[in-house]
């Protein structure tokens, strides 16, 4: 279980109106508050079908920068790497409520995955507690690309994982700049 200091994550997850996308804008709804980056997207499958994509290493390796050494289905120690040659980071699972909520570490950061039913399938909200508070736009751009790949894979379309140099080639820098313009600096400093 997460400790009382993680109440900020819980409160952020319950927020229902992060900054809305502008017409014609393909950025994901995003909000930043008290060191938490929150992003939302809708996926074309029910929560029970999305859940394995968040917990199984073989499926995470197809879209996520977090590829754990075990399934993230029970609380306890885990390690993750972005690629086989990457440094190992802590991925300890703190909380599991299948198929609606998963909380785990990613190095010094904490990731909260919340899934809920939506008309078109699943509303997924990712809340990322960042220790590097000056990197909200960079992290949002990375998750934007990863969540886009996840959405395509869940919809049954082909997609390549976009991390590292592949993410840069796919337009990460322009996404970073767009999210930098979207994220209000005062929110990041709360």
One Martini backbone bead per residue (centre of mass of N, CA, C, O) as a GRO file, in nm:
protein
  190
    1UNK     BB    1   0.100   0.033   0.014
    2UNK     BB    2   0.046   0.355   0.035
    3UNK     BB    3   0.116   0.637   0.176
    4UNK     BB    4  -0.001   0.937   0.293
    5UNK     BB    5   0.178   1.107   0.084
    6UNK     BB    6  -0.006   0.984  -0.166
    7UNK     BB    7  -0.270   1.163  -0.177
    8UNK     BB    8  -0.207   1.334  -0.425
    9UNK     BB    9  -0.253   1.113  -0.627
   10UNK     BB   10  -0.546   1.055  -0.563
   11UNK     BB   11  -0.650   1.341  -0.623
   12UNK     BB   12  -0.555   1.352  -0.917
   13UNK     BB   13  -0.720   1.103  -1.018
   14UNK     BB   14  -1.008   1.254  -0.951
   15UNK     BB   15  -0.971   1.444  -1.160
   16UNK     BB   16  -1.189   1.563  -1.440
   17UNK     BB   17  -1.040   1.863  -1.549
   18UNK     BB   18  -0.820   1.880  -1.732
   19UNK     BB   19  -0.686   2.018  -1.972
   20UNK     BB   20  -0.818   2.084  -2.264
   21UNK     BB   21  -0.835   2.034  -2.576
   22UNK     BB   22  -0.789   2.173  -2.860
   23UNK     BB   23  -0.896   2.235  -3.148
   24UNK     BB   24  -0.706   2.015  -3.347
   25UNK     BB   25  -0.568   1.884  -3.105
   26UNK     BB   26  -0.343   1.598  -3.008
   27UNK     BB   27  -0.328   1.644  -2.725
   28UNK     BB   28  -0.334   1.549  -2.417
   29UNK     BB   29  -0.470   1.561  -2.137
   30UNK     BB   30  -0.325   1.794  -1.895
   31UNK     BB   31  -0.168   1.796  -1.565
   32UNK     BB   32  -0.020   2.006  -1.300
   33UNK     BB   33   0.057   1.902  -0.954
   34UNK     BB   34   0.268   1.868  -0.708
   35UNK     BB   35   0.454   1.672  -0.905
   36UNK     BB   36   0.208   1.601  -1.102
   37UNK     BB   37   0.139   1.404  -1.384
   38UNK     BB   38  -0.155   1.420  -1.593
   39UNK     BB   39  -0.307   1.168  -1.807
   40UNK     BB   40  -0.540   1.115  -2.087
   41UNK     BB   41  -0.724   0.830  -2.228
   42UNK     BB   42  -0.876   0.637  -2.489
   43UNK     BB   43  -0.971   0.294  -2.520
   44UNK     BB   44  -1.065   0.006  -2.741
   45UNK     BB   45  -1.129  -0.131  -2.444
   46UNK     BB   46  -1.173  -0.295  -2.180
   47UNK     BB   47  -1.017  -0.310  -1.881
   48UNK     BB   48  -0.955  -0.625  -1.894
   49UNK     BB   49  -0.786  -0.580  -2.171
   50UNK     BB   50  -0.579  -0.359  -2.071
   51UNK     BB   51  -0.432  -0.466  -1.819
   52UNK     BB   52  -0.204  -0.649  -1.951
   53UNK     BB   53  -0.055  -0.393  -2.079
   54UNK     BB   54   0.037  -0.304  -1.766
   55UNK     BB   55   0.162  -0.608  -1.651
   56UNK     BB   56   0.300  -0.743  -1.897
   57UNK     BB   57   0.612  -0.768  -2.020
   58UNK     BB   58   0.550  -0.847  -2.322
   59UNK     BB   59   0.357  -0.596  -2.364
   60UNK     BB   60   0.529  -0.360  -2.258
   61UNK     BB   61   0.762  -0.411  -2.479
   62UNK     BB   62   0.564  -0.276  -2.713
   63UNK     BB   63   0.532   0.044  -2.553
   64UNK     BB   64   0.711   0.072  -2.296
   65UNK     BB   65   0.969   0.192  -2.079
   66UNK     BB   66   0.843  -0.027  -1.881
   67UNK     BB   67   1.027  -0.333  -1.815
   68UNK     BB   68   0.970  -0.595  -1.634
   69UNK     BB   69   1.063  -0.900  -1.450
   70UNK     BB   70   0.748  -0.897  -1.393
   71UNK     BB   71   0.445  -0.918  -1.309
   72UNK     BB   72   0.207  -0.648  -1.211
   73UNK     BB   73  -0.008  -0.825  -0.984
   74UNK     BB   74   0.174  -0.775  -0.724
   75UNK     BB   75   0.294  -0.691  -0.447
   76UNK     BB   76   0.633  -0.581  -0.482
   77UNK     BB   77   0.914  -0.660  -0.604
   78UNK     BB   78   1.081  -0.484  -0.880
   79UNK     BB   79   1.218  -0.462  -1.209
   80UNK     BB   80   1.354  -0.235  -1.467
   81UNK     BB   81   1.369  -0.181  -1.829
   82UNK     BB   82   1.395  -0.043  -2.142
   83UNK     BB   83   1.643  -0.227  -2.203
   84UNK     BB   84   1.873  -0.476  -2.188
   85UNK     BB   85   2.112  -0.234  -2.150
   86UNK     BB   86   1.984  -0.105  -1.926
   87UNK     BB   87   1.927   0.019  -1.638
   88UNK     BB   88   1.827  -0.071  -1.339
   89UNK     BB   89   1.500  -0.029  -1.189
   90UNK     BB   90   1.260   0.047  -0.984
   91UNK     BB   91   0.923  -0.151  -0.972
   92UNK     BB   92   0.760  -0.145  -0.731
   93UNK     BB   93   0.469  -0.270  -0.603
   94UNK     BB   94   0.208  -0.099  -0.415
   95UNK     BB   95  -0.064  -0.140  -0.600
   96UNK     BB   96  -0.363  -0.357  -0.647
   97UNK     BB   97  -0.671  -0.324  -0.868
   98UNK     BB   98  -0.820  -0.539  -1.042
   99UNK     BB   99  -0.862  -0.345  -1.347
  100UNK     BB  100  -0.810  -0.024  -1.212
  101UNK     BB  101  -0.528  -0.038  -1.029
  102UNK     BB  102  -0.182   0.089  -1.052
  103UNK     BB  103   0.115   0.092  -0.839
  104UNK     BB  104   0.449   0.215  -0.924
  105UNK     BB  105   0.766   0.220  -0.973
  106UNK     BB  106   1.022   0.448  -1.140
  107UNK     BB  107   1.247   0.455  -0.965
  108UNK     BB  108   1.183   0.765  -0.811
  109UNK     BB  109   0.918   0.724  -0.929
  110UNK     BB  110   0.553   0.736  -0.974
  111UNK     BB  111   0.292   0.514  -1.090
  112UNK     BB  112  -0.051   0.573  -1.196
  113UNK     BB  113  -0.310   0.345  -1.287
  114UNK     BB  114  -0.628   0.426  -1.435
  115UNK     BB  115  -0.937   0.246  -1.481
  116UNK     BB  116  -1.232   0.304  -1.687
  117UNK     BB  117  -1.523   0.318  -1.806
  118UNK     BB  118  -1.628   0.372  -2.150
  119UNK     BB  119  -1.798   0.404  -2.430
  120UNK     BB  120  -1.519   0.316  -2.602
  121UNK     BB  121  -1.409   0.159  -2.316
  122UNK     BB  122  -1.126   0.319  -2.185
  123UNK     BB  123  -1.025   0.510  -1.918
  124UNK     BB  124  -0.702   0.651  -1.901
  125UNK     BB  125  -0.491   0.722  -1.616
  126UNK     BB  126  -0.190   0.903  -1.571
  127UNK     BB  127   0.027   0.924  -1.286
  128UNK     BB  128   0.328   1.122  -1.247
  129UNK     BB  129   0.578   1.119  -1.013
  130UNK     BB  130   0.820   1.365  -1.001
  131UNK     BB  131   1.150   1.447  -0.916
  132UNK     BB  132   1.183   1.608  -1.189
  133UNK     BB  133   1.028   1.920  -1.207
  134UNK     BB  134   1.166   2.008  -1.506
  135UNK     BB  135   1.018   1.743  -1.689
  136UNK     BB  136   0.719   1.747  -1.785
  137UNK     BB  137   0.731   1.780  -2.098
  138UNK     BB  138   0.911   1.537  -2.160
  139UNK     BB  139   0.729   1.322  -2.031
  140UNK     BB  140   0.471   1.382  -2.188
  141UNK     BB  141   0.588   1.316  -2.467
  142UNK     BB  142   0.657   1.022  -2.409
  143UNK     BB  143   0.373   0.927  -2.326
  144UNK     BB  144   0.229   1.004  -2.580
  145UNK     BB  145   0.371   0.798  -2.759
  146UNK     BB  146   0.313   0.542  -2.595
  147UNK     BB  147  -0.003   0.569  -2.587
  148UNK     BB  148  -0.033   0.558  -2.894
  149UNK     BB  149   0.071   0.273  -2.927
  150UNK     BB  150  -0.128   0.137  -2.740
  151UNK     BB  151  -0.386   0.214  -2.894
  152UNK     BB  152  -0.313   0.065  -3.154
  153UNK     BB  153  -0.277  -0.220  -3.037
  154UNK     BB  154  -0.563  -0.247  -2.911
  155UNK     BB  155  -0.696  -0.195  -3.207
  156UNK     BB  156  -0.508  -0.390  -3.403
  157UNK     BB  157  -0.260  -0.224  -3.477
  158UNK     BB  158   0.025  -0.135  -3.599
  159UNK     BB  159   0.324  -0.089  -3.384
  160UNK     BB  160   0.597   0.088  -3.264
  161UNK     BB  161   0.818   0.134  -3.039
  162UNK     BB  162   0.880   0.459  -2.853
  163UNK     BB  163   1.213   0.493  -2.768
  164UNK     BB  164   1.440   0.709  -2.756
  165UNK     BB  165   1.542   0.752  -3.073
  166UNK     BB  166   1.259   0.684  -3.183
  167UNK     BB  167   1.115   0.921  -3.044
  168UNK     BB  168   1.271   1.148  -3.174
  169UNK     BB  169   1.195   1.065  -3.472
  170UNK     BB  170   0.867   1.095  -3.396
  171UNK     BB  171   0.854   1.401  -3.238
  172UNK     BB  172   0.929   1.471  -2.940
  173UNK     BB  173   1.022   1.773  -2.948
  174UNK     BB  174   0.748   1.896  -3.041
  175UNK     BB  175   0.587   1.786  -2.807
  176UNK     BB  176   0.743   1.918  -2.582
  177UNK     BB  177   0.679   2.209  -2.673
  178UNK     BB  178   0.370   2.183  -2.655
  179UNK     BB  179   0.363   2.107  -2.352
  180UNK     BB  180   0.509   2.355  -2.248
  181UNK     BB  181   0.274   2.547  -2.342
  182UNK     BB  182   0.046   2.396  -2.169
  183UNK     BB  183   0.213   2.415  -1.917
  184UNK     BB  184   0.181   2.568  -1.618
  185UNK     BB  185   0.426   2.679  -1.415
  186UNK     BB  186   0.264   2.709  -1.144
  187UNK     BB  187   0.177   2.414  -1.127
  188UNK     BB  188   0.475   2.292  -1.108
  189UNK     BB  189   0.532   2.466  -0.820
  190UNK     BB  190   0.333   2.349  -0.591
   0.00000   0.00000   0.00000
